Amino acid sequence: MTSRLAALKDKFVQIKQPSRNAVSDTAPVENTVKEIIANVRARGDAAVREYSLAFDKADLANFEVTTEEKRRAVANLDQQTREDTEFAIANVKRFAEAQLGTILPLEIESLPGVHLGHRVIPIETVGCYVPGGRYPLLSAPVMTIVPARVAGCDQVIACLPPNAHPAMIAGCHLAGADRIFRVGGAQAIAAMAYGTETIAGVDKIVGPGNAFVNEAKRQVFGQVGIDQLAGPSEIFVVADETGNAATIATDLLAQAEHDVCTRVGLVTTDRKLAEDVLKQVERQLESLSTAPVAGVAWRDYGEITLVEDEDAMIAYSDYIATEHLQVHTRDPQATAKKLRNYGSLFIGELASVVYSDKCCGTNHTLPTMAAARYTGGLWVGSYVKIATHQWLDERGVAAVAPAAVRQSATEKLEGHRRAAALRLSPRQLAVD
């Protein structure tokens, strides 16, 4: 038991415990991914083609989606699906533009003659991994590609599994991808990180995927930037006695159907609500078409925790640091202000996770496995660099050079001392 959880042990009781620990061990796939990356790095397209055939049963002469294929994919969307996709794109774009507006360049004169600042510079080339998954997740390319376009990245490429639903190609194109490749799995991450004859290497890779994709992102980090290491989806609800059991159960199961490893839970101050949610989940599973997935996730990773008061509820929630956190309390805005660790917060009973998952505008690519303790999710700021600069006039040199000379001498760095002294008047190299 961690120290954080130990501090709470007398203030909670689990009405339903998960039967399995959260999935985070990369050992089973680490060596396989290492081999894939090495082969793609050494043999390029040939290795990518072999892995696509072996893992995806796809024998493709060309990886890149042609202009005609993009046009056909968009044309084949039914009108309502296209309108809904464009609605999501517009909302994500609107929010990303508003976020970018808060990231401002800076220029100050910190001392007379000492000018400091920073610029907001878009990352040049970004690779977006778009998962195929169990379902055609039409929102997935929107969340990774649109913010890159808003940020001003020069080139945005997308990789998605060869067997992904054709509508996913349309989604990538409508969202603004410059190039789209039918390559999935660890081989796609390796190709984007190191480049092949067909797929250009990128500067940063974003987007979620399965365990092999996640492990590949971990291994190529450093060669390229990555957004985060994402595990299975998570949702928790914090609620008091005003919570609605049927609504909470519905929202938990909505996330549980993502994957059999989805972590779902309720933290509440009310025993009756805890017991009612437990009953509601079981009742709703009886008629849920995705119960073969959601039911397994609930059985293995579902959790209902009863806490003694609101302070304990806040502390337990911050310990969990879940990906999605819904607030169902008498005053959800007040409760929300007390919460600290979450990927994205859904304040009040009307704010369902599904709205963000699909189209309301906030990004659904969020930290999992308690990473919300130290980071937020994917956003337009993930696609820019904040790079500092400085310039000095004679007054600035007079202000900072003497201290720099003295510090360099103290550190026995003679080259540093000379460089600092050179700019003092008179302008001559001090070698004594």
Secondary structure as the mmCIF struct_conf table of DSSP 4:
data_model
#
loop_
_struct_conf.conf_type_id
_struct_conf.id
_struct_conf.beg_label_comp_id
_struct_conf.beg_label_asym_id
_struct_conf.beg_label_seq_id
_struct_conf.end_label_comp_id
_struct_conf.end_label_asym_id
_struct_conf.end_label_seq_id
HELX_RH_AL_P HELX_RH_AL_P1 SER A 3 ALA A 6
TURN_TY1_P TURN_TY1_P1 ALA A 7 ASP A 10
BEND BEND1 LYS A 11 LYS A 11
STRN STRN1 PHE A 12 LYS A 16
BEND BEND2 SER A 19 ARG A 20
HELX_LH_PP_P HELX_LH_PP_P1 ASN A 21 VAL A 23
HELX_RH_AL_P HELX_RH_AL_P2 ALA A 27 ARG A 43
TURN_TY1_P TURN_TY1_P2 GLY A 44 GLY A 44
HELX_RH_AL_P HELX_RH_AL_P3 ASP A 45 ASP A 56
BEND BEND3 ALA A 61 ALA A 61
STRN STRN2 GLU A 64 GLU A 64
HELX_LH_PP_P HELX_LH_PP_P2 VAL A 65 THR A 66
HELX_RH_AL_P HELX_RH_AL_P4 THR A 67 ALA A 75
TURN_TY1_P TURN_TY1_P3 ASN A 76 ASN A 76
BEND BEND4 LEU A 77 LEU A 77
HELX_RH_AL_P HELX_RH_AL_P5 GLN A 79 LEU A 100
TURN_TY1_P TURN_TY1_P4 GLY A 101 THR A 102
BEND BEND5 ILE A 103 ILE A 103
STRN STRN3 LEU A 106 LEU A 111
TURN_TY1_P TURN_TY1_P5 PRO A 112 GLY A 113
STRN STRN4 VAL A 114 PRO A 122
BEND BEND6 GLU A 124 GLU A 124
STRN STRN5 THR A 125 TYR A 129
TURN_TY1_P TURN_TY1_P6 GLY A 133 PRO A 136
TURN_TY1_P TURN_TY1_P7 LEU A 138 SER A 139
HELX_RH_AL_P HELX_RH_AL_P6 ALA A 140 ALA A 151
TURN_TY1_P TURN_TY1_P8 GLY A 152 GLY A 152
BEND BEND7 ASP A 154 ASP A 154
STRN STRN6 GLN A 155 LEU A 160
TURN_TY1_P TURN_TY1_P9 PRO A 162 ASN A 163
BEND BEND8 ALA A 164 ALA A 164
HELX_RH_AL_P HELX_RH_AL_P7 PRO A 166 ALA A 175
TURN_TY1_P TURN_TY1_P10 GLY A 176 GLY A 176
BEND BEND9 ASP A 178 ASP A 178
STRN STRN7 ARG A 179 ARG A 182
HELX_RH_AL_P HELX_RH_AL_P8 GLY A 185 TYR A 194
BEND BEND10 GLU A 197 ILE A 199
HELX_LH_PP_P HELX_LH_PP_P3 ALA A 200 GLY A 201
BEND BEND11 ASP A 203 ASP A 203
STRN STRN8 LYS A 204 VAL A 206
HELX_RH_AL_P HELX_RH_AL_P9 ALA A 211 VAL A 220
STRN STRN9 PHE A 221 PHE A 221
TURN_TY1_P TURN_TY1_P11 GLY A 222 GLN A 223
STRN STRN10 VAL A 224 VAL A 224
STRN STRN11 GLY A 225 ILE A 226
BEND BEND12 ASP A 227 ASP A 227
BEND BEND13 PRO A 232 PRO A 232
STRN STRN12 GLU A 234 ALA A 239
TURN_TY1_P TURN_TY1_P12 GLU A 241 THR A 242
HELX_RH_AL_P HELX_RH_AL_P10 ALA A 245 ALA A 256
TURN_TY1_P TURN_TY1_P13 GLU A 257 HIS A 258
TURN_TY1_P TURN_TY1_P14 VAL A 260 CYS A 261
STRN STRN13 ARG A 263 THR A 268
BEND BEND14 THR A 269 THR A 269
HELX_RH_AL_P HELX_RH_AL_P11 ARG A 271 LEU A 285
TURN_TY1_P TURN_TY1_P15 GLU A 286 SER A 287
TURN_TY1_P TURN_TY1_P16 SER A 289 THR A 290
HELX_RH_AL_P HELX_RH_AL_P12 ALA A 291 TYR A 301
STRN STRN14 GLY A 302 VAL A 307
BEND BEND15 GLU A 308 ASP A 309
HELX_RH_AL_P HELX_RH_AL_P13 GLU A 310 ILE A 320
BEND BEND16 GLU A 323 GLU A 323
STRN STRN15 HIS A 324 HIS A 328
BEND BEND17 THR A 329 ASP A 331
HELX_RH_AL_P HELX_RH_AL_P14 PRO A 332 LYS A 338
BEND BEND18 GLY A 343 GLY A 343
STRN STRN16 SER A 344 ILE A 347
BEND BEND19 GLY A 348 GLY A 348
TURN_TY1_P TURN_TY1_P17 GLU A 349 LEU A 350
HELX_RH_AL_P HELX_RH_AL_P15 VAL A 353 LYS A 358
TURN_TY1_P TURN_TY1_P18 CYS A 359 CYS A 359
BEND BEND20 CYS A 360 THR A 362
TURN_TY1_P TURN_TY1_P19 MET A 369 ALA A 370
HELX_RH_3T_P HELX_RH_3T_P1 ALA A 371 ARG A 373
TURN_TY1_P TURN_TY1_P20 TYR A 374 TYR A 374
HELX_RH_3T_P HELX_RH_3T_P2 VAL A 380 TYR A 383
STRN STRN17 VAL A 384 LEU A 392
HELX_RH_AL_P HELX_RH_AL_P16 GLU A 394 THR A 410
TURN_TY1_P TURN_TY1_P21 GLU A 411 LYS A 412
HELX_RH_AL_P HELX_RH_AL_P17 GLU A 414 LEU A 422
TURN_TY1_P TURN_TY1_P22 ARG A 423 ARG A 423
BEND BEND21 LEU A 424 PRO A 426
BEND BEND22 GLN A 428 GLN A 428
#
